[in-house]
Amino acid sequence: MHVDLEVEEGGLESLPRFQRASAQASQLHRLGAGLAGLSLVAWGLAFFIDLFSPE
């Protein structure tokens, strides 16, 4: 697929591959935030398991 960026008619938003870009970006951001939260919870759990485990 060839995209000519100099042409003003339609814009990139009219092409099918760019129509859902904003929705996919928000899904990716939500997934990244969820994984970051999950890693923080796992780190905290590992910290407290190590803190209260018998040596």
C-alpha distance matrix in Angstrom:
0.0 3.8 6.5 9.9 12.6 15.4 15.0 17.4 16.7 15.7 14.7 12.4 14.9 14.0 10.6 11.6 10.5 12.7 15.5 17.5 17.1 20.6 22.2 20.7 21.9 25.3 25.5 24.7 27.3 29.8 29.3 29.9 33.0 34.3 34.0 35.7 38.5 38.9 39.3 41.9 43.8 43.8 45.0 47.7 48.8 49.0 51.0 53.5 53.8 54.6 57.0 59.1 59.0 62.3 62.3
3.8 0.0 3.8 6.5 9.5 12.0 12.0 14.8 14.7 14.4 13.2 11.6 14.7 14.0 11.2 13.3 12.4 13.6 16.6 19.0 18.1 21.4 23.5 22.3 22.9 26.4 27.1 26.2 28.4 31.2 31.0 31.3 34.2 35.9 35.7 37.0 39.8 40.6 40.8 43.2 45.4 45.5 46.4 49.1 50.5 50.6 52.4 55.1 55.6 56.2 58.4 60.7 60.8 64.1 63.9
6.5 3.8 0.0 3.8 6.1 9.0 9.0 11.4 11.7 11.4 9.7 8.3 11.8 11.6 9.4 12.3 11.5 11.6 14.6 17.2 16.2 19.1 21.5 20.7 21.0 24.4 25.6 24.8 26.7 29.5 29.8 29.9 32.6 34.5 34.6 35.7 38.4 39.5 39.8 41.9 44.2 44.6 45.4 47.9 49.5 49.8 51.4 54.0 54.8 55.4 57.4 59.8 60.1 63.5 63.4
9.9 6.5 3.8 0.0 3.8 5.5 6.0 9.1 10.2 11.1 9.6 9.5 13.2 13.0 11.8 15.2 14.8 14.3 17.0 19.9 18.7 21.1 24.0 23.5 23.4 26.6 28.2 27.5 28.9 32.0 32.5 32.4 34.9 37.1 37.2 38.0 40.8 42.1 42.3 44.2 46.6 47.2 47.8 50.3 52.0 52.4 53.8 56.4 57.3 57.9 59.8 62.3 62.7 66.1 65.9
12.6 9.5 6.1 3.8 0.0 3.8 5.5 7.6 9.8 10.6 8.1 8.3 12.0 12.8 12.3 15.7 15.1 13.7 16.4 19.1 17.4 19.4 22.6 22.3 21.7 24.8 26.8 26.0 27.0 30.2 31.0 30.7 32.9 35.4 35.7 36.2 38.9 40.5 40.7 42.3 44.8 45.6 46.0 48.4 50.3 50.7 51.9 54.6 55.7 56.3 57.9 60.5 61.1 64.5 64.4
15.4 12.0 9.0 5.5 3.8 0.0 3.8 6.4 9.3 11.4 9.7 11.1 14.5 14.9 15.0 18.7 18.5 17.0 19.3 22.3 20.8 22.5 25.8 25.8 25.1 28.0 30.2 29.5 30.4 33.5 34.5 34.1 36.2 38.8 39.2 39.5 42.2 43.9 44.1 45.6 48.2 49.0 49.4 51.7 53.7 54.2 55.2 57.9 59.1 59.6 61.2 63.8 64.5 67.9 67.8
15.0 12.0 9.0 6.0 5.5 3.8 0.0 3.8 5.8 8.3 7.7 10.0 13.0 12.6 13.2 17.0 17.5 16.2 18.0 21.3 20.4 22.1 25.2 25.5 25.3 28.0 30.1 29.9 30.9 33.8 34.9 34.9 36.9 39.3 39.9 40.5 43.0 44.7 45.2 46.7 49.1 50.0 50.7 52.8 54.7 55.4 56.6 59.1 60.3 61.0 62.6 65.0 65.8 69.2 69.3
17.4 14.8 11.4 9.1 7.6 6.4 3.8 0.0 3.8 6.4 6.1 9.4 11.6 11.4 13.1 16.8 17.7 15.8 16.9 20.3 19.6 20.7 23.8 24.7 24.4 26.7 29.1 29.2 29.9 32.6 34.1 34.3 35.9 38.4 39.3 39.9 42.1 44.0 44.6 46.0 48.2 49.5 50.1 52.1 54.1 54.9 56.0 58.4 59.7 60.6 62.0 64.4 65.3 68.9 69.1
16.7 14.7 11.7 10.2 9.8 9.3 5.8 3.8 0.0 3.8 5.8 9.2 10.7 9.3 11.3 15.0 16.6 15.1 15.6 19.3 19.3 20.6 23.3 24.4 24.6 26.8 28.9 29.4 30.4 32.8 34.3 34.8 36.5 38.7 39.8 40.6 42.7 44.4 45.3 46.8 48.8 50.0 51.0 52.9 54.7 55.7 57.0 59.1 60.4 61.5 62.9 65.2 66.0 69.6 70.0
15.7 14.4 11.4 11.1 10.6 11.4 8.3 6.4 3.8 0.0 3.8 6.7 7.3 5.7 8.2 11.7 13.6 11.9 12.0 15.7 16.1 17.3 19.8 21.1 21.5 23.6 25.6 26.3 27.4 29.6 31.1 31.9 33.6 35.5 36.8 37.8 39.7 41.3 42.4 43.9 45.8 47.1 48.2 50.0 51.7 52.8 54.2 56.3 57.5 58.7 60.2 62.3 63.1 66.8 67.3
14.7 13.2 9.7 9.6 8.1 9.7 7.7 6.1 5.8 3.8 0.0 3.8 5.5 5.9 7.7 11.3 12.1 9.9 10.8 14.2 13.8 15.0 17.9 18.9 18.9 21.2 23.3 23.7 24.7 27.1 28.6 29.1 30.8 32.9 34.0 34.8 36.9 38.6 39.5 41.0 43.1 44.3 45.2 47.1 48.9 49.9 51.2 53.4 54.6 55.7 57.2 59.4 60.3 63.9 64.2
12.4 11.6 8.3 9.5 8.3 11.1 10.0 9.4 9.2 6.7 3.8 0.0 3.8 5.4 5.5 8.7 8.7 6.4 8.3 11.4 10.6 12.4 15.2 15.7 15.8 18.5 20.3 20.5 21.7 24.3 25.4 25.9 27.9 29.9 30.8 31.8 34.0 35.5 36.4 38.0 40.1 41.1 42.1 44.1 45.8 46.7 48.1 50.4 51.5 52.5 54.1 56.3 57.1 60.6 61.0
14.9 14.7 11.8 13.2 12.0 14.5 13.0 11.6 10.7 7.3 5.5 3.8 0.0 3.8 5.5 7.7 8.4 5.5 5.5 8.8 8.9 10.2 12.6 13.8 14.3 16.4 18.3 19.1 20.3 22.4 23.8 24.7 26.4 28.3 29.5 30.6 32.5 34.1 35.3 36.8 38.6 39.9 41.1 42.9 44.4 45.6 47.1 49.1 50.3 51.5 53.1 55.1 55.9 59.6 60.2
14.0 14.0 11.6 13.0 12.8 14.9 12.6 11.4 9.3 5.7 5.9 5.4 3.8 0.0 3.8 6.4 8.7 7.3 6.7 10.5 11.5 13.2 15.0 16.2 17.3 19.4 20.8 21.8 23.4 25.2 26.5 27.7 29.5 31.1 32.3 33.7 35.5 36.8 38.2 39.9 41.5 42.7 44.1 45.9 47.3 48.5 50.1 52.1 53.1 54.5 56.1 58.0 58.7 62.4 63.0
10.6 11.2 9.4 11.8 12.3 15.0 13.2 13.1 11.3 8.2 7.7 5.5 5.5 3.8 0.0 3.8 5.6 5.6 6.5 9.9 10.7 13.3 14.9 15.2 16.6 19.2 20.1 20.7 22.8 24.7 25.4 26.6 28.8 30.3 31.1 32.7 34.8 35.8 37.0 39.0 40.6 41.4 42.9 45.0 46.2 47.2 49.0 51.1 51.9 53.2 55.0 56.9 57.4 61.0 61.5
11.6 13.3 12.3 15.2 15.7 18.7 17.0 16.8 15.0 11.7 11.3 8.7 7.7 6.4 3.8 0.0 3.8 5.5 5.3 7.8 9.6 12.5 13.2 13.2 15.4 17.8 18.1 19.0 21.4 23.0 23.4 25.0 27.3 28.3 29.2 31.1 33.0 33.7 35.1 37.3 38.7 39.4 41.1 43.2 44.2 45.2 47.2 49.2 49.8 51.2 53.2 54.9 55.3 58.9 59.5
10.5 12.4 11.5 14.8 15.1 18.5 17.5 17.7 16.6 13.6 12.1 8.7 8.4 8.7 5.6 3.8 0.0 3.8 5.8 7.0 7.5 11.1 11.9 11.1 13.0 15.8 16.0 16.3 18.9 20.8 20.9 22.2 24.7 25.8 26.4 28.3 30.4 31.1 32.2 34.5 36.1 36.6 38.2 40.4 41.5 42.3 44.3 46.4 46.9 48.2 50.3 52.1 52.4 56.0 56.4
12.7 13.6 11.6 14.3 13.7 17.0 16.2 15.8 15.1 11.9 9.9 6.4 5.5 7.3 5.6 5.5 3.8 0.0 3.8 5.6 5.2 8.3 10.1 9.9 11.1 13.8 14.9 15.2 17.2 19.3 20.0 21.1 23.3 24.8 25.6 27.1 29.2 30.3 31.4 33.4 35.1 36.0 37.3 39.4 40.7 41.7 43.4 45.5 46.4 47.7 49.4 51.4 52.0 55.5 56.1
15.5 16.6 14.6 17.0 16.4 19.3 18.0 16.9 15.6 12.0 10.8 8.3 5.5 6.7 6.5 5.3 5.8 3.8 0.0 3.8 5.7 7.6 8.6 9.7 11.5 13.3 14.3 15.6 17.4 18.9 20.0 21.6 23.4 24.7 26.0 27.6 29.3 30.4 32.0 33.8 35.2 36.3 37.9 39.7 40.9 42.2 44.0 45.8 46.7 48.2 49.9 51.7 52.4 56.0 56.8
17.5 19.0 17.2 19.9 19.1 22.3 21.3 20.3 19.3 15.7 14.2 11.4 8.8 10.5 9.9 7.8 7.0 5.6 3.8 0.0 3.8 5.6 5.3 6.2 8.6 10.1 10.7 12.2 14.3 15.5 16.4 18.3 20.1 21.1 22.5 24.3 25.8 26.8 28.5 30.4 31.6 32.7 34.5 36.2 37.3 38.7 40.5 42.2 43.1 44.7 46.4 48.1 48.8 52.4 53.3
17.1 18.1 16.2 18.7 17.4 20.8 20.4 19.6 19.3 16.1 13.8 10.6 8.9 11.5 10.7 9.6 7.5 5.2 5.7 3.8 0.0 3.8 5.5 5.1 6.0 8.6 9.8 10.3 12.1 14.1 15.1 16.2 18.2 19.7 20.8 22.2 24.1 25.4 26.7 28.5 30.1 31.2 32.6 34.5 35.8 37.0 38.6 40.6 41.6 43.0 44.6 46.5 47.2 50.9 51.5
20.6 21.4 19.1 21.1 19.4 22.5 22.1 20.7 20.6 17.3 15.0 12.4 10.2 13.2 13.3 12.5 11.1 8.3 7.6 5.6 3.8 0.0 3.8 5.5 5.0 6.3 8.6 9.8 10.5 12.3 14.2 15.2 16.5 18.3 19.9 21.0 22.5 24.2 25.7 27.0 28.6 30.1 31.4 33.0 34.6 36.0 37.4 39.2 40.5 41.9 43.3 45.2 46.2 49.9 50.7
22.2 23.5 21.5 24.0 22.6 25.8 25.2 23.8 23.3 19.8 17.9 15.2 12.6 15.0 14.9 13.2 11.9 10.1 8.6 5.3 5.5 3.8 0.0 3.8 5.4 5.2 6.3 8.7 9.9 10.6 12.3 14.3 15.4 16.5 18.4 20.0 21.1 22.4 24.3 25.9 27.0 28.5 30.2 31.7 32.9 34.5 36.1 37.7 38.8 40.5 42.0 43.6 44.5 48.3 49.2
20.7 22.3 20.7 23.5 22.3 25.8 25.5 24.7 24.4 21.1 18.9 15.7 13.8 16.2 15.2 13.2 11.1 9.9 9.7 6.2 5.1 5.5 3.8 0.0 3.8 5.4 5.0 6.1 8.5 9.8 10.4 12.2 14.1 15.1 16.3 18.2 19.8 20.8 22.3 24.3 25.6 26.6 28.3 30.2 31.3 32.5 34.4 36.2 37.0 38.6 40.3 42.0 42.7 46.3 47.1
21.9 22.9 21.0 23.4 21.7 25.1 25.3 24.4 24.6 21.5 18.9 15.8 14.3 17.3 16.6 15.4 13.0 11.1 11.5 8.6 6.0 5.0 5.4 3.8 0.0 3.8 5.4 5.0 6.1 8.6 9.8 10.5 12.2 14.1 15.3 16.4 18.3 19.8 21.0 22.6 24.3 25.5 26.8 28.6 30.1 31.3 32.8 34.8 35.9 37.3 38.8 40.8 41.6 45.3 45.9
25.3 26.4 24.4 26.6 24.8 28.0 28.0 26.7 26.8 23.6 21.2 18.5 16.4 19.4 19.2 17.8 15.8 13.8 13.3 10.1 8.6 6.3 5.2 5.4 3.8 0.0 3.8 5.4 5.0 6.1 8.5 9.8 10.5 12.1 14.1 15.2 16.4 18.1 19.8 21.1 22.5 24.1 25.6 27.0 28.5 30.1 31.4 33.1 34.4 36.0 37.3 39.1 40.2 43.9 44.8
25.5 27.1 25.6 28.2 26.8 30.2 30.1 29.1 28.9 25.6 23.3 20.3 18.3 20.8 20.1 18.1 16.0 14.9 14.3 10.7 9.8 8.6 6.3 5.0 5.4 3.8 0.0 3.8 5.4 5.1 6.1 8.6 9.9 10.4 12.2 14.1 15.2 16.3 18.2 19.9 21.0 22.3 24.1 25.7 26.7 28.3 30.1 31.6 32.6 34.4 35.9 37.5 38.3 42.0 43.0
24.7 26.2 24.8 27.5 26.0 29.5 29.9 29.2 29.4 26.3 23.7 20.5 19.1 21.8 20.7 19.0 16.3 15.2 15.6 12.2 10.3 9.8 8.7 6.1 5.0 5.4 3.8 0.0 3.8 5.4 5.0 6.1 8.6 9.8 10.5 12.2 14.1 15.1 16.4 18.3 19.9 20.8 22.3 24.3 25.5 26.7 28.4 30.3 31.3 32.7 34.4 36.2 36.9 40.5 41.2
27.3 28.4 26.7 28.9 27.0 30.4 30.9 29.9 30.4 27.4 24.7 21.7 20.3 23.4 22.8 21.4 18.9 17.2 17.4 14.3 12.1 10.5 9.9 8.5 6.1 5.0 5.4 3.8 0.0 3.8 5.4 5.1 6.2 8.5 9.9 10.5 12.3 14.1 15.3 16.6 18.4 19.9 21.0 22.6 24.3 25.6 26.9 28.8 30.2 31.5 32.8 34.9 35.9 39.6 40.3
29.8 31.2 29.5 32.0 30.2 33.5 33.8 32.6 32.8 29.6 27.1 24.3 22.4 25.2 24.7 23.0 20.8 19.3 18.9 15.5 14.1 12.3 10.6 9.8 8.6 6.1 5.1 5.4 3.8 0.0 3.8 5.5 5.1 6.1 8.6 9.8 10.5 12.1 14.2 15.4 16.5 18.2 19.9 21.1 22.4 24.2 25.7 27.1 28.4 30.2 31.4 33.1 34.2 37.9 39.0
29.3 31.0 29.8 32.5 31.0 34.5 34.9 34.1 34.3 31.1 28.6 25.4 23.8 26.5 25.4 23.4 20.9 20.0 20.0 16.4 15.1 14.2 12.3 10.4 9.8 8.5 6.1 5.0 5.4 3.8 0.0 3.8 5.5 5.1 6.1 8.6 9.8 10.4 12.2 14.2 15.3 16.3 18.2 19.9 20.9 22.3 24.2 25.8 26.7 28.3 30.0 31.6 32.4 36.0 37.0
29.9 31.3 29.9 32.4 30.7 34.1 34.9 34.3 34.8 31.9 29.1 25.9 24.7 27.7 26.6 25.0 22.2 21.1 21.6 18.3 16.2 15.2 14.3 12.2 10.5 9.8 8.6 6.1 5.1 5.5 3.8 0.0 3.8 5.4 5.2 6.1 8.6 9.8 10.5 12.4 14.3 15.2 16.4 18.4 19.9 20.9 22.4 24.5 25.6 26.8 28.4 30.4 31.2 34.8 35.5
33.0 34.2 32.6 34.9 32.9 36.2 36.9 35.9 36.5 33.6 30.8 27.9 26.4 29.5 28.8 27.3 24.7 23.3 23.4 20.1 18.2 16.5 15.4 14.1 12.2 10.5 9.9 8.6 6.2 5.1 5.5 3.8 0.0 3.8 5.5 5.1 6.1 8.5 9.9 10.6 12.4 14.2 15.3 16.6 18.4 19.9 21.0 22.8 24.3 25.7 26.9 28.8 30.0 33.7 34.6
34.3 35.9 34.5 37.1 35.4 38.8 39.3 38.4 38.7 35.5 32.9 29.9 28.3 31.1 30.3 28.3 25.8 24.8 24.7 21.1 19.7 18.3 16.5 15.1 14.1 12.1 10.4 9.8 8.5 6.1 5.1 5.4 3.8 0.0 3.8 5.4 5.1 6.1 8.6 9.9 10.6 12.2 14.1 15.3 16.4 18.2 19.9 21.2 22.4 24.2 25.6 27.1 28.2 31.9 33.1
34.0 35.7 34.6 37.2 35.7 39.2 39.9 39.3 39.8 36.8 34.0 30.8 29.5 32.3 31.1 29.2 26.4 25.6 26.0 22.5 20.8 19.9 18.4 16.3 15.3 14.1 12.2 10.5 9.9 8.6 6.1 5.2 5.5 3.8 0.0 3.8 5.4 5.0 6.1 8.6 9.8 10.4 12.1 14.2 15.1 16.2 18.1 20.0 20.8 22.3 24.0 25.8 26.4 30.1 30.9
35.7 37.0 35.7 38.0 36.2 39.5 40.5 39.9 40.6 37.8 34.8 31.8 30.6 33.7 32.7 31.1 28.3 27.1 27.6 24.3 22.2 21.0 20.0 18.2 16.4 15.2 14.1 12.2 10.5 9.8 8.6 6.1 5.1 5.4 3.8 0.0 3.8 5.4 5.1 6.3 8.7 9.9 10.5 12.4 14.3 15.3 16.5 18.6 19.9 21.0 22.4 24.6 25.6 29.2 29.9
38.5 39.8 38.4 40.8 38.9 42.2 43.0 42.1 42.7 39.7 36.9 34.0 32.5 35.5 34.8 33.0 30.4 29.2 29.3 25.8 24.1 22.5 21.1 19.8 18.3 16.4 15.2 14.1 12.3 10.5 9.8 8.6 6.1 5.1 5.4 3.8 0.0 3.8 5.4 5.1 6.3 8.6 9.8 10.6 12.3 14.2 15.3 16.7 18.3 20.0 21.0 22.8 24.1 27.8 28.9
38.9 40.6 39.5 42.1 40.5 43.9 44.7 44.0 44.4 41.3 38.6 35.5 34.1 36.8 35.8 33.7 31.1 30.3 30.4 26.8 25.4 24.2 22.4 20.8 19.8 18.1 16.3 15.1 14.1 12.1 10.4 9.8 8.5 6.1 5.0 5.4 3.8 0.0 3.8 5.4 5.1 6.1 8.6 9.9 10.5 12.2 14.1 15.5 16.4 18.3 19.8 21.3 22.1 25.8 27.0
39.3 40.8 39.8 42.3 40.7 44.1 45.2 44.6 45.3 42.4 39.5 36.4 35.3 38.2 37.0 35.1 32.2 31.4 32.0 28.5 26.7 25.7 24.3 22.3 21.0 19.8 18.2 16.4 15.3 14.2 12.2 10.5 9.9 8.6 6.1 5.1 5.4 3.8 0.0 3.8 5.4 5.0 6.0 8.5 9.7 10.4 12.1 14.3 15.1 16.3 18.1 20.1 20.7 24.3 25.0
41.9 43.2 41.9 44.2 42.3 45.6 46.7 46.0 46.8 43.9 41.0 38.0 36.8 39.9 39.0 37.3 34.5 33.4 33.8 30.4 28.5 27.0 25.9 24.3 22.6 21.1 19.9 18.3 16.6 15.4 14.2 12.4 10.6 9.9 8.6 6.3 5.1 5.4 3.8 0.0 3.8 5.4 5.0 6.1 8.5 9.8 10.4 12.4 14.2 15.3 16.3 18.5 19.8 23.4 24.3
43.8 45.4 44.2 46.6 44.8 48.2 49.1 48.2 48.8 45.8 43.1 40.1 38.6 41.5 40.6 38.7 36.1 35.1 35.2 31.6 30.1 28.6 27.0 25.6 24.3 22.5 21.0 19.9 18.4 16.5 15.3 14.3 12.4 10.6 9.8 8.7 6.3 5.1 5.4 3.8 0.0 3.8 5.4 5.1 6.1 8.6 9.8 10.7 12.2 14.2 15.2 16.6 18.0 21.7 23.1
43.8 45.5 44.6 47.2 45.6 49.0 50.0 49.5 50.0 47.1 44.3 41.1 39.9 42.7 41.4 39.4 36.6 36.0 36.3 32.7 31.2 30.1 28.5 26.6 25.5 24.1 22.3 20.8 19.9 18.2 16.3 15.2 14.2 12.2 10.4 9.9 8.6 6.1 5.0 5.4 3.8 0.0 3.8 5.4 5.0 6.1 8.5 10.0 10.4 12.2 14.0 15.5 16.1 19.8 20.9
45.0 46.4 45.4 47.8 46.0 49.4 50.7 50.1 51.0 48.2 45.2 42.1 41.1 44.1 42.9 41.1 38.2 37.3 37.9 34.5 32.6 31.4 30.2 28.3 26.8 25.6 24.1 22.3 21.0 19.9 18.2 16.4 15.3 14.1 12.1 10.5 9.8 8.6 6.0 5.0 5.4 3.8 0.0 3.8 5.4 5.1 6.1 8.8 9.9 10.6 12.1 14.4 15.3 18.8 19.4
47.7 49.1 47.9 50.3 48.4 51.7 52.8 52.1 52.9 50.0 47.1 44.1 42.9 45.9 45.0 43.2 40.4 39.4 39.7 36.2 34.5 33.0 31.7 30.2 28.6 27.0 25.7 24.3 22.6 21.1 19.9 18.4 16.6 15.3 14.2 12.4 10.6 9.9 8.5 6.1 5.1 5.4 3.8 0.0 3.8 5.4 5.0 6.3 8.6 9.9 10.4 12.4 14.1 17.7 18.9
48.8 50.5 49.5 52.0 50.3 53.7 54.7 54.1 54.7 51.7 48.9 45.8 44.4 47.3 46.2 44.2 41.5 40.7 40.9 37.3 35.8 34.6 32.9 31.3 30.1 28.5 26.7 25.5 24.3 22.4 20.9 19.9 18.4 16.4 15.1 14.3 12.3 10.5 9.7 8.5 6.1 5.0 5.4 3.8 0.0 3.8 5.4 5.3 6.1 8.6 9.7 10.8 11.9 15.7 17.2
49.0 50.6 49.8 52.4 50.7 54.2 55.4 54.9 55.7 52.8 49.9 46.7 45.6 48.5 47.2 45.2 42.3 41.7 42.2 38.7 37.0 36.0 34.5 32.5 31.3 30.1 28.3 26.7 25.6 24.2 22.3 20.9 19.9 18.2 16.2 15.3 14.2 12.2 10.4 9.8 8.6 6.1 5.1 5.4 3.8 0.0 3.8 5.5 5.1 6.1 8.4 10.1 10.4 14.0 14.8
51.0 52.4 51.4 53.8 51.9 55.2 56.6 56.0 57.0 54.2 51.2 48.1 47.1 50.1 49.0 47.2 44.3 43.4 44.0 40.5 38.6 37.4 36.1 34.4 32.8 31.4 30.1 28.4 26.9 25.7 24.2 22.4 21.0 19.9 18.1 16.5 15.3 14.1 12.1 10.4 9.8 8.5 6.1 5.0 5.4 3.8 0.0 3.8 5.5 5.2 6.0 8.8 10.0 13.4 14.1
53.5 55.1 54.0 56.4 54.6 57.9 59.1 58.4 59.1 56.3 53.4 50.4 49.1 52.1 51.1 49.2 46.4 45.5 45.8 42.2 40.6 39.2 37.7 36.2 34.8 33.1 31.6 30.3 28.8 27.1 25.8 24.5 22.8 21.2 20.0 18.6 16.7 15.5 14.3 12.4 10.7 10.0 8.8 6.3 5.3 5.5 3.8 0.0 3.8 5.3 4.8 6.1 8.2 11.8 13.5
53.8 55.6 54.8 57.3 55.7 59.1 60.3 59.7 60.4 57.5 54.6 51.5 50.3 53.1 51.9 49.8 46.9 46.4 46.7 43.1 41.6 40.5 38.8 37.0 35.9 34.4 32.6 31.3 30.2 28.4 26.7 25.6 24.3 22.4 20.8 19.9 18.3 16.4 15.1 14.2 12.2 10.4 9.9 8.6 6.1 5.1 5.5 3.8 0.0 3.8 5.5 5.5 5.8 9.6 11.3
54.6 56.2 55.4 57.9 56.3 59.6 61.0 60.6 61.5 58.7 55.7 52.5 51.5 54.5 53.2 51.2 48.2 47.7 48.2 44.7 43.0 41.9 40.5 38.6 37.3 36.0 34.4 32.7 31.5 30.2 28.3 26.8 25.7 24.2 22.3 21.0 20.0 18.3 16.3 15.3 14.2 12.2 10.6 9.9 8.6 6.1 5.2 5.3 3.8 0.0 3.8 5.7 5.3 8.4 9.0
57.0 58.4 57.4 59.8 57.9 61.2 62.6 62.0 62.9 60.2 57.2 54.1 53.1 56.1 55.0 53.2 50.3 49.4 49.9 46.4 44.6 43.3 42.0 40.3 38.8 37.3 35.9 34.4 32.8 31.4 30.0 28.4 26.9 25.6 24.0 22.4 21.0 19.8 18.1 16.3 15.2 14.0 12.1 10.4 9.7 8.4 6.0 4.8 5.5 3.8 0.0 3.8 5.9 8.5 9.6
59.1 60.7 59.8 62.3 60.5 63.8 65.0 64.4 65.2 62.3 59.4 56.3 55.1 58.0 56.9 54.9 52.1 51.4 51.7 48.1 46.5 45.2 43.6 42.0 40.8 39.1 37.5 36.2 34.9 33.1 31.6 30.4 28.8 27.1 25.8 24.6 22.8 21.3 20.1 18.5 16.6 15.5 14.4 12.4 10.8 10.1 8.8 6.1 5.5 5.7 3.8 0.0 3.8 6.5 8.9
59.0 60.8 60.1 62.7 61.1 64.5 65.8 65.3 66.0 63.1 60.3 57.1 55.9 58.7 57.4 55.3 52.4 52.0 52.4 48.8 47.2 46.2 44.5 42.7 41.6 40.2 38.3 36.9 35.9 34.2 32.4 31.2 30.0 28.2 26.4 25.6 24.1 22.1 20.7 19.8 18.0 16.1 15.3 14.1 11.9 10.4 10.0 8.2 5.8 5.3 5.9 3.8 0.0 3.8 6.3
62.3 64.1 63.5 66.1 64.5 67.9 69.2 68.9 69.6 66.8 63.9 60.6 59.6 62.4 61.0 58.9 56.0 55.5 56.0 52.4 50.9 49.9 48.3 46.3 45.3 43.9 42.0 40.5 39.6 37.9 36.0 34.8 33.7 31.9 30.1 29.2 27.8 25.8 24.3 23.4 21.7 19.8 18.8 17.7 15.7 14.0 13.4 11.8 9.6 8.4 8.5 6.5 3.8 0.0 3.8
62.3 63.9 63.4 65.9 64.4 67.8 69.3 69.1 70.0 67.3 64.2 61.0 60.2 63.0 61.5 59.5 56.4 56.1 56.8 53.3 51.5 50.7 49.2 47.1 45.9 44.8 43.0 41.2 40.3 39.0 37.0 35.5 34.6 33.1 30.9 29.9 28.9 27.0 25.0 24.3 23.1 20.9 19.4 18.9 17.2 14.8 14.1 13.5 11.3 9.0 9.6 8.9 6.3 3.8 0.0
